[in-house]
Amino acid sequence: MHIEKLELTNYRNYDQLEIAFDDQINVIIGENAQGKTNLMEAIYVLSFARSHRTPREKELIQWDKDYAKIEGRITKRNQSVPLQISITSKGKKAKVNHLEQHRLSDYIGSVNVVMFAPEDLTIVKGAPQIRRRFMDMELGQIQPTYIYHLAQYQKVLKQRNHLLKQLQRKPNSDTTMLEVLTDQLIEHASILLERRFIYLELLRKWAEPIHRGISRELEQLEIQYSPTIEVSEEANKEKIGNIYQMKFSDVKQKEIERGTTLVGPHRDDLIFYVNGKDVQTYGSQGQQRTTALSIKLAEIELIYQEVGEYPILLLDDVLSELDDYRQSHLLNTIQGKVQTFVSTTSVEGIPHETLQQAELFRVTNGVVN
């Protein structure tokens, strides 16, 4: 799988851009604030139909324009397929092979992308919502229907929290509607949790041996899921649903008192252990970076296993964050099999032969040469 070419119109600081890429390594060079990260972001948006940098889509549109458009031609299973994302103040439209996709879950997975950026180090040391978002985005790529259930879950969750706030102000009100929303929430929560458990087992399969390799066999990575209910990872969605029902019954009064939903996938977390110690709390910066790198490299192999083709890899200003050994491990792993985009202010100090063979693009104020 690779991107043949990309066209941008009114996107961030790009008025108009049409660019063809090498199917192996592409290096985007530029000083800060010139547009190299915008280019990487556009590829990400082409995959996920959303930015990894901002939830406000109007920021993707040039300030004096009415719309922005990202068009890409990808090669997937030896077929060339055009993709398009159009963004206006009213929302966005996604097209595959010139046909509009009416649901986001129908579009996600058209092209698979793994991004590794400095902020991805926060997957390990950041807040739980960062790890939940990581799971949701990666799971959505290999199981697009997951996105549908996630959207439905978030919709019901918002309604339920609104009702809980009303009940908080009037605690003796009828709770029939709360029961209805709880049942709806559990329906989607059970599917989300079941699929996260399955995904986590796949992630462990790849991340743990990769981590041993990067750490020269000195460290053992363990990944644990931390849910808001006591449940076995082998449980199916029916069993998970029953446990949710009991838990929601137990915390019903507490939720009304607090005016918010206390149970569900939106409060779960991932915990990473290296040699038995929580990396977030007790790990060195080097261990945290090795863990983050292991997870990203595992994602590449996981997607290949599930989809049958390697995803596109975006390395956005991340090589400078890694020491020489981790740089080499990363570049050796992807060499010859993954179309890779590397953004950097300079290739000096990165002597790896992979970059010496790369296609170089220089970005200056929204112009690529």
C-alpha positions in Angstrom: 0.0 0.0 0.0 1.4 3.4 -0.9 0.4 6.9 -1.9 1.2 7.7 -5.5 0.4 11.4 -5.4 -1.3 14.0 -3.2 -3.1 17.2 -4.2 -4.0 19.9 -1.7 -6.3 22.9 -2.3 -6.7 25.7 0.3 -5.3 23.4 3.0 -3.5 25.2 5.8 -0.7 27.2 4.2 -0.9 25.4 0.9 -2.8 27.3 -1.8 -2.4 24.5 -4.4 -0.1 21.6 -4.3 0.3 18.5 -6.5 3.1 16.1 -5.6 4.1 12.6 -6.6 5.9 10.4 -4.1 8.4 7.6 -4.1 6.9 4.3 -3.0 9.7 3.7 -0.4 11.2 6.7 1.5 10.2 10.3 1.2 11.9 13.0 3.3 10.2 16.3 3.9 12.8 18.9 4.8 11.9 22.4 6.1 12.3 24.9 8.9 9.6 25.2 11.5 6.3 26.8 10.4 7.0 26.3 6.7 4.4 23.5 6.1 6.2 20.2 6.5 3.9 19.0 9.4 0.9 20.3 7.4 1.8 18.0 4.6 2.1 15.1 7.0 -1.2 16.0 8.6 -2.9 16.0 5.2 -1.9 12.4 4.6 -3.2 11.6 8.1 -6.5 13.3 7.3 -6.8 11.4 4.0 -6.7 8.2 6.1 -8.7 9.1 9.2 -10.9 11.9 7.8 -9.8 14.0 10.9 -6.7 15.7 12.1 -4.4 14.4 14.8 -3.6 18.1 15.8 -7.0 19.8 16.2 -10.6 18.8 16.6 -11.6 22.1 14.9 -11.8 21.3 11.2 -12.1 24.9 10.1 -8.5 25.3 11.1 -7.6 23.1 8.2 -9.1 25.6 5.7 -7.1 28.7 4.7 -8.4 31.7 6.7 -9.8 33.5 3.6 -11.2 30.5 1.8 -14.6 28.7 2.0 -13.2 25.1 1.7 -10.2 22.9 1.7 -9.7 19.7 -0.3 -7.3 16.8 0.0 -7.1 14.4 -2.9 -4.8 11.3 -3.1 -4.3 8.4 -5.4 -3.3 5.3 -3.6 -2.2 1.8 -4.7 -3.9 -0.9 -2.7 -3.9 -4.6 -3.6 -2.3 -3.6 -6.9 -5.2 -1.3 -7.8 -5.0 2.5 -8.1 -7.8 4.2 -6.1 -8.6 7.9 -5.9 -9.6 9.3 -2.4 -10.9 12.7 -1.6 -11.7 14.6 1.6 -13.5 18.0 1.2 -13.9 20.3 4.2 -16.2 23.3 4.6 -17.7 25.2 7.5 -20.7 22.8 7.2 -18.7 19.7 7.6 -16.8 17.3 5.4 -17.4 14.8 2.6 -15.3 11.7 1.9 -15.1 10.0 -1.5 -13.6 6.6 -2.5 -13.2 6.1 -6.3 -15.3 9.3 -6.8 -18.2 7.8 -4.8 -19.3 9.7 -1.7 -19.3 7.7 1.5 -22.3 8.5 3.6 -20.8 7.1 6.9 -17.4 7.7 8.2 -17.1 4.0 9.0 -17.5 3.3 5.3 -14.5 5.5 4.5 -12.0 4.6 7.3 -9.6 1.9 6.3 -9.5 3.0 2.7 -5.8 3.8 3.3 -4.0 2.7 6.5 -1.6 5.0 8.2 0.6 4.8 11.3 2.0 8.1 12.5 4.8 8.5 15.0 5.4 12.0 16.3 7.0 13.5 19.4 3.6 13.8 21.1 3.2 10.0 20.7 5.6 9.6 23.6 2.6 10.7 25.7 0.9 7.4 24.8 3.1 6.1 27.5 3.5 9.0 29.9 0.4 11.1 29.2 -3.2 11.0 30.3 -5.5 8.0 29.9 -7.6 9.7 27.2 -4.5 9.7 24.9 -4.2 6.0 25.2 -7.9 5.5 24.6 -7.7 7.7 21.5 -4.7 5.6 20.3 -6.7 2.4 20.7 -9.8 3.9 19.0 -8.0 5.3 16.0 -5.9 2.2 15.4 -8.8 -0.2 15.9 -10.9 1.8 13.5 -8.4 1.2 10.8 -8.7 -2.6 10.9 -12.3 -2.7 12.0 -14.2 0.2 10.5 -17.5 -0.8 12.2 -15.7 -0.1 15.5 -15.9 3.6 14.5 -19.7 3.3 14.1 -20.1 1.8 17.6 -17.8 4.4 19.1 -19.7 7.2 17.6 -23.0 5.8 18.8 -21.5 5.2 22.3 -20.3 8.8 22.5 -23.7 10.1 21.3 -25.6 8.1 24.0 -23.0 9.0 26.6 -23.5 12.7 25.9 -27.3 12.3 26.3 -26.9 10.2 29.5 -24.6 12.8 31.1 -27.0 15.5 30.3 -29.8 13.6 31.9 -27.7 12.8 35.0 -27.0 16.5 35.5 -30.8 17.1 35.4 -31.3 14.3 37.9 -28.6 15.8 40.1 -30.6 19.0 40.4 -33.8 17.1 40.9 -32.8 13.8 42.6 -36.3 12.5 43.2 -37.3 12.6 39.5 -38.4 9.6 37.4 -35.3 7.5 36.3 -37.1 5.5 33.5 -35.3 7.4 30.8 -32.0 6.8 32.6 -32.6 3.1 32.4 -33.3 3.3 28.6 -30.1 5.2 28.0 -28.1 2.9 30.2 -29.3 -0.1 28.1 -28.3 1.7 24.9 -24.9 2.6 26.4 -24.2 -0.9 27.5 -25.1 -2.3 24.0 -22.3 -0.3 22.4 -19.9 -0.4 25.4 -19.9 -4.2 25.3 -18.9 -4.3 21.7 -16.2 -1.7 22.2 -14.7 -3.5 25.2 -14.8 -6.9 23.5 -13.0 -5.6 20.5 -10.4 -3.7 22.6 -9.6 -7.0 24.3 -9.1 -8.8 21.0 -7.0 -5.9 19.7 -4.9 -5.8 22.9 -4.0 -9.5 22.4 -2.8 -8.7 18.9 -0.8 -5.7 20.1 0.9 -7.8 22.8 1.8 -10.4 20.2 3.9 -7.9 18.2 5.0 -5.2 20.8 6.5 -7.5 23.4 9.1 -9.3 21.2 9.9 -6.0 19.4 10.6 -4.4 22.7 12.9 -7.2 23.8 14.8 -6.7 20.5 15.2 -2.9 20.9 16.3 -3.3 24.6 18.8 -6.0 23.6 16.9 -8.7 25.5 17.3 -6.7 28.8 13.6 -5.6 29.2 10.3 -7.4 29.2 7.2 -5.3 28.1 3.8 -6.2 29.5 0.6 -4.4 28.4 -2.5 -4.5 30.6 -6.0 -3.2 30.1 -7.5 -1.4 33.0 -11.4 -1.3 32.7 -14.0 0.2 35.0 -15.5 -3.2 35.6 -14.1 -6.5 36.8 -14.1 -8.7 33.7 -11.9 -11.3 32.0 -10.4 -10.4 28.7 -11.8 -13.7 27.4 -15.4 -12.6 28.1 -17.7 -12.2 25.1 -20.0 -9.1 24.7 -23.0 -10.9 26.3 -20.9 -11.6 29.5 -19.5 -8.1 29.4 -23.0 -6.6 29.0 -24.2 -8.5 32.1 -21.3 -7.2 34.2 -22.0 -3.7 33.0 -25.7 -4.0 34.0 -24.7 -5.0 37.5 -22.1 -2.3 37.8 -24.4 0.5 36.6 -27.0 -0.7 39.1 -24.4 -0.5 41.9 -23.3 3.1 41.0 -26.6 4.5 39.9 -27.1 6.7 43.0 -23.5 7.9 42.9 -23.8 8.8 39.2 -26.9 10.9 40.0 -25.1 12.6 42.9 -22.1 13.5 40.7 -24.1 14.2 37.5 -21.9 12.1 35.2 -21.3 8.5 33.9 -18.7 6.7 36.0 -18.5 3.4 34.2 -17.6 2.5 30.6 -14.9 2.4 27.9 -14.5 6.2 28.1 -12.9 5.8 31.5 -10.6 2.8 30.8 -6.9 2.9 30.4 -3.8 0.9 29.2 -0.9 0.3 31.6 2.6 -0.5 30.3 5.0 -2.4 32.5 8.7 -2.9 31.9 10.4 -5.6 34.0 7.3 -5.5 36.2 7.3 -1.7 36.9 4.8 0.8 35.6 6.7 2.7 32.9 4.6 5.8 33.2 5.5 6.2 36.9 8.8 4.5 37.3 10.3 4.2 33.8 13.2 6.3 32.6 12.8 8.5 29.6 14.7 5.9 27.5 12.3 3.2 28.6 9.3 5.3 27.8 10.6 6.0 24.4 11.4 2.4 23.7 7.9 1.5 24.8 6.4 4.1 22.5 8.6 2.9 19.6 7.7 -0.7 20.2 4.0 0.0 20.1 4.3 1.9 16.8 6.4 -0.8 15.2 3.9 -3.3 16.5 1.1 -1.3 14.8 2.8 -1.7 11.4 3.0 -5.5 11.8 -0.5 -5.8 13.3 -2.1 -3.9 10.4 -0.1 -6.1 7.9 -1.5 -9.2 9.6 -5.1 -7.9 9.6 -5.2 -6.1 6.3 -2.7 -8.0 4.2 -0.6 -5.0 3.3 1.8 -2.7 5.1 0.4 0.7 6.1 2.0 4.0 5.3 4.3 5.3 8.0 4.6 9.0 9.0 7.6 10.0 11.1 6.9 13.6 11.9 9.9 15.2 13.5 10.5 12.1 15.6 13.9 10.9 14.5 15.6 13.7 16.4 13.8 12.5 19.5 15.4 9.0 19.3 19.0 8.1 20.0 21.2 6.5 17.2 20.4 3.0 18.3 16.6 3.5 18.3 16.8 5.4 15.0 18.7 2.5 13.4 16.3 -0.1 14.8 13.3 1.9 13.4 14.8 2.5 10.0 16.1 -1.1 9.6 12.7 -2.4 10.5 10.8 -0.5 7.8 13.5 -0.6 5.1 12.2 -2.0 1.8 8.6 -2.8 2.9 6.9 0.3 4.2 6.3 3.5 2.3 7.6 6.1 4.8 7.4 9.9 5.1 10.0 11.5 7.3 9.7 15.2 8.2 12.8 16.9 9.6 14.6 20.2 9.7 17.7 18.5 8.4 19.0 15.0 7.5 22.4 15.8 8.9 23.1 13.7 11.9 21.0 10.8 10.5 23.5 8.9 8.4 21.4 5.8 7.9 21.6 4.4 4.4 17.8 4.3 4.1 17.7 8.2 4.1 20.6 8.4 1.6 18.3 6.6 -0.9 15.3 8.7 -0.2 13.3 11.1 -2.3 13.9 14.6 -0.9 11.3 17.4 -0.8 12.1 20.9 0.5 9.3 23.0 1.9 9.4 26.7 2.1 6.3 28.8 3.0 3.9 26.3 1.6 5.8 25.6 -1.6 7.4 22.2 -2.1 10.5 21.8 -4.4 
